[in-house]
């Protein structure tokens, strides 16, 4: 195996381990992850504090020991004056009691200690350099017989150095106790941090648990019951948004159910009429058939019912379209669409006069949908206009206003004229499904516009649809 292939294998193994670790962490409950993160954060803080405290205390104790040794060494030098015999007068108990070791080191490496080797400190090149005058003093740490010493050397006389060493046992004991206390305190702190983190996570995530339980309840039962909201923090805002979503879903479900009921009711009439006419046609064929005039009248009635049924299905499909879809939007002149709608309306209602004043207005929208909306407005006005009546159509600054000379809209009906399948008491005896003005409202809102109903100056109805202008296009330079 080459070095490159081995490195690639190690890299793949590391990535696999990292991915598995990430997946394992993601599978943990959020409460556990929060507690673990809190414990990790506190543990790192305690570790840094302990390391900083331990290092500071160790440096301070070492500096204090060094200063004490140097002070003792410089104080002892005048009494020795380079005479090794002076060291023989120092009692051995003094060295044992204070863990001190003393030596007078000559530049040629000969050292003299009180009571011989039993009180001699560790010696090395640093001390020889002080004895030969190459250094002003030296401080270092060394071990002797398994025990650690802090060793200082100062000049005693020409070609002599006074060496003083003291055991670091006391300092090491203090540092060991400090390390043990830091370890115990750190472990206790990490445990408390994990417990408090889990407790805080449990309390803080309780609203999330309620949201989760509510979502699971909705998924399991379909019941859109709101949840109780406490407080005014971000989680409370999330709960309010969740309740608003549930309310919107409930409203959409009710509207969908109502749409199905209303559509079934509207479809029942033409389907029943079709079935009746077809049964009548079949029965008459078995009895010898109808004369040509009755047969043509019956087929004409069937064709009209089929057209009504087709129109109703198309209207339902239009209302079921995604209101956020802008796939068919393009910049078009709204006046051209209204002119096309006027042509259709004149052909459908030849006994009504259409008076139009149209000004060009560019919109960004769906030409088919907007044309359908304009046709519905004109058809509705023609439907309620008396024979020989006039429908006034104006388009100015994006506002399409259609006024008829009919009986007008009752005050009680004004809030509902754009509702799906809504038909006023006066309209229930006429043709139509109650979807035409609903499509106008849907088209207006889909294009960011509005539609309102009111009373015209002539006493008839006035319907106004307003659309925003198309955004200006930037021509390339």
N, C-alpha and C positions, 0 to 999 in steps of 0.2 A: 504494500500500500504506500503510495507517494504521500509526501507532506501535504500537498494541496487536497488530495482526496480525504486524508485524515481530518484536515481542518474543516472541509465541507461536512463531513459526518458529524463532527463535534458541533458545528453551527446548526445543523438540522436537529440534532438532539436537544440543543439548548432552546431552539425555537419551539420544539414539541413540548418540552417541559414548561416553558413560559406559557404556551397556549393552554396546557392542561391546568396549570396553576390559576390562570385567569378564569377558565371555565369553572374550576372548583370554587373560586371566590364568588363568582356570579351566582352560583347555586346556593350560596349561603343566604339565610334570611337577611333582610335589610337591617333589622334590629341588631343582629349579630355583627354585621359589617360595621355599623356605627359604633357599637361597643368596642370592637377590635381596633378601629381607627382611633378612638379616644384613648384606649390603653396604649396603643403604639405611640401616639403623640406625647402622652404623659411619660411613657417609658423613655422616649428619646430625650425629653426635657430633663428628666431625673438623671439619665446617663450623662448628659452634657454637664449638668450641675455637679454631679458626683466627680466626674473627671476633672472639672475645673477646680473644685474644692480640694480634691486629693492632691492635685498638682501644686496648688497654691500652698497648702499646708506642708507638703514635702519640701518645696523650695524654701519656705520660711524656716522650717526646722533645720534643714541642711545649712542654710546661711547662718543661723544662730549658732549651730555647732561649729562651723568654720571660724566665726568671729571669736568664739570662746577659746578654741584651740590656738588660734594665732595670738590672742592676748596672753594666754598662758606661756606660749613658747617665747614670745618677746620678753615677758617678765622674768623667765628663768635664765635667759642667755647671760645677763650681767653676772649672775652668781656662778656661772660655770667657767666663762672666759677661756674656753678651749682646753681646760684641764680635765681629762677623763676621770680622774680620781674623785672629782666633786660628785659624780653620779653615784659613787659607792656609798655615800653617806645618806642617800634617800632611802627610807624604809620601804621594804617590798609591799607592806600592807597598804601603803598609799596608792600604789599602782593597781593592786587587786581591788581595792574598795571603789576606785573611780574608773576602772576598766581602761586605765592609761598604760601605754607602752612608750618608753623613752629610749633614745639612742643618740650618741654623739658620733657623727659620721665624718670620717676624714676623706679628703679628695681622692686618695688612692684606694678607697673602698673598705678600709678597716673601720669597723663600728664597735663602739663600746656602749654596754647597757648595764644598768644596775642589776645585780644578781644574775648576770649572764643572759643566755638565750630565753629564759622564762619571761623576761620583761622586754625583749627586743621587738620593735615594731617591724612590719613588712618594709623592706627597702628596695629601691629601684633606681632607674636612670634619672628620674626627676630629682631625687634627693642628692645624687652625685653631682648633678649640674648646679644645684644650690651650693654644695660644698666647694666646688671649683670656681664659684663666682659667676657662672654662666646665667644663673637665674637669681632674681631677688628673693623669691620664695616660691613654694609649690604647695598645691592642695590637690589631693586625689583620693580615690576610694580603692581599697584592695581587700583581699581576704587572706586570713591566716588561720590554719587549723579549723577550717569550716566556719569561721566567724568573720564578719565584715567590719572593717575599720575605716575611719576617716583619718587620713594622714596629712600632716603639715610639716614643712621643713623650712627653717629660717637660718640665715648665716649666724654662726656663733663666734667665730674668730677666723683668722686667715686660714683658708683651706679646711675649714670645719663647718659642719651644718648641724644644727640641733633639730632632731626629728621627734615629733610628738604625735602619737596615734591614740584615738579613742574609739571604743566599740560603738557601733550604731544600733546596738540591741534596743536601747530605750526608744530611739527614733523609730525603728522598725516596728516595735510593739505599738506605739501610738498610731502609726500608719496602718498597721493591720487592724487595730480596733476601729479606726476611721473607715477603712474599707468594708469591714463587717457591718458597721452601723449603716453605711451608705447602701450596701446590698439589701439589708433587711428593710430599710426605709423605702428603697426603690421598689422592692417587691410588693410591700404594702401599698405604696402609692399606685403602682400599676394595677393591683387588684382593686383598689378603691376606684381608680379611673375606669376600669372595665365595668365595675358594678354601676357607677354613676352614669357612664355612657349608655349602658343598656337600659337603665331606668329612665334617663332623659329621652332616649330613642323610643322607649315604650310609650312614654307620655306624649312625646311629640308626634309619633306616627299613629297614634290612636285615631285621629281623623282620617288618615290614609287607610287604616284598616276598615273604618266604617265605609269609606268610599269603595274599597275593594269588595266588602261584603254586599254593599248595595248593587254594585255592578254584577256580581255573581248572582244575586237574587233576581235582577232584571233578566240576565241571560237564562236562568233556570225557569223562571215563572212567567216572564213577560210583563210583570206588574211594574209600572213606572211610578212607584211611591217615592216621594222626596225624602231625604235624610235630614236629621236634625243638625243644625249649624250652631257652633259655639265659638265665641270670640270674633275678632275682626282682623286676624293675621292673614298671611298668604294661604295657609291651608283652609281658613274659613272662606276666603275668596274662591279657592278651588271648589269647595263644597257648594257655594252659591252657583258657580258656573255649572257644576254637575247637575244641580237641581234645575237650573234654567234649561240645560240640555234635555233632561227628562221631561220637563214641561213641553219643550218644543217637539220632542218625539211623540209625546202623548197627543199633542195637538195635530201633528202630522198624521198619526194613526187614526184619530177621529175624523179628520178631513178625508183621508183615504177611504175609510169605511163609509162615510157619508157620500163620497163620490161614487162608490160602487153601488150603494143603495139607490142614489138618484139616477145613475146611469141605467141600472136595471129597470127602474120605473119608466124612464124615458124610452128605453128600447122596447119595453113591453107593448106600448101603444102601436108603433108601426109594425112590429112583428105580429101582433094579434090581428091587425087589419089585413096584413099580407096573407096570413093563414086563412082568414075568413074569405077573402076574395078568391084565393086559390081553391078553397073548398067549394065555393059557389061555382067557379069555373068548371071544376071536375064534375060536380053534380049536374050542371046544365049539359055538359057533354054526354053524360049517361042518359039524359032525358031528351036528347035530340039537339042540344046546343042552343046558344043564344043567337039572336039576329045580329047582323054586322054592327049596327049602331051600339047596341048594348055591349057587345064584345069589345068594340073599340073603347067605349067609356070605361069598362072594367080594366082593360089593359093600361089605359091612361092612368087610372087610379093606382094600379099596382106600380107603374113606373114612378109616379109621384112619391109613393111610399118608399120605394127603393132609394130614390134621391134623398128623401128626408133621412132615411136610415144611414146612407153613405155620408151625408153631411154631419150627422151626429157622431159617427165613428171618427171622421176626420177631426172634428172639434175635440173629441176626447183625446185623440192622439196628440193634438197640438198642446192641450193643457198638460199632458203627461211628459212633455219634453223637459230636459234638464234646464232649469232657469239660468244656470251659470254658463251654459254653452255659448261660446262666441265664434264657433268654427265658421259660420256662414256670414259673418259681419264683413261689410265693406263700406266704403264711402259712396253714398248715393244721394241724389237730389230728392228730397221728400216730396217736392211738388210734382215730379214725374210720376211717383207712385200714386199720389192722390188723383192725378188726371186719369191714370189707368183705371183706378177704382171708380171714378165718375162714369167712365164709359160702360163699365159693367152694370153699375146701378141704373143708368138710363135705359139699358136694354131690359133690365128686370122690372123696372117700374115706369112704363111709358106714359102713364097718366099723371106723373108727378114731374114738376119742373125743378131742375137743379141749377141754382145760381152760384157760380164759383168765382172767387178772387184768390188767386194763388201766387205766392211769391217764392222764388227759389230759396231753398234752405238745405244745406248739406248736413247729413247725419251719418253716423257710423253705425250701421245696423244690418239686420237681415231683411232683404227686399221682399221676400215672400211673406214673412210674418207681418211686416208693416203694411203691405198691400192688403193682406187679409184683414188686419185691424181697421184700415180705412174703409174697406168694403162693408164690414160689419156695422160701422158707424152710419154709413150712408143707407144701408138696407134697413137699419132700425129706424132712421128718420123717415124713409119712404113708407115703411110699414104703418107708422102712426100718422102720416100726413093724409088729409082728406083728398079725394079726387080733385085734380086741378090745383092742388096746393103747391107751395114752393119750399124747397129745402135750400137754405143758405149755407154755403161752404166757404170758409176763409182760412188761409194759411199765412200767418205772419210771424216771423221770428221763431219758428219752430212750434207754434201753437196752432193746431188744427181744430177749428171751431165749427160744429155742425148744428144748425138750428132748424127745427121743423115747426109746422103750424098745427100740430096735433093738440090733444088735450093736456099735454105736459105730464110731469111726474109728481105724484103726490108726495107731500113732505115725509110721510111715514116710509115711503119706498126709496127715498134718496140714498140712505146709507147702504142699501142692499142691491142696487141695480147692477153692480158689477160682480155680485156673488154668483158662483156656479149654480146653474139650474134654478136660479131665483126667477120667479114670474109673479108679477103683481096680480091682484084679483082681476083687473081689467084685461090682462094678457092671457089668462088661462083658457080663454075660449078661442084664441088665435093659434096660428101655426108657429112653430119654433120650439127650441129645446131649452132656452134660457142659458145658452153657452156663448152666444155671440159677443155680448158685452164683457163677459168674463175673459174671453180671448183678447179683447181690446185692453183690458186691465193688465193681463199677463204680458202682452207685447210692450206696453208702456213701461212697466217695471223692469222688464228684461233689458230694456235699452236705457235704463236710468232716468226715465221720465215719469210723468204723472198723468192721471185722467180723472176728471171731476164731472159731476152732473149737476145741472141747475135748471133754471127757468129762463127761456128766451123772452125777448121784448114782445114777441108776437103772442106769448102765452103758452107756446109749446115747449118742448124739451130742448135743452142746450147741453151738448156733450163736448168737452174740450180735452184733447190729448196734447200734451206738451213734451217735446223731446229736446235733449241737449244737442248743441252743435257739435259737429265732428272736430276732432283735434286738428289744428293746422299742420300741414305737412311741410317738412323742410326739404327744399329742392337741392339737389347736389350741385356743388360749384363746378 
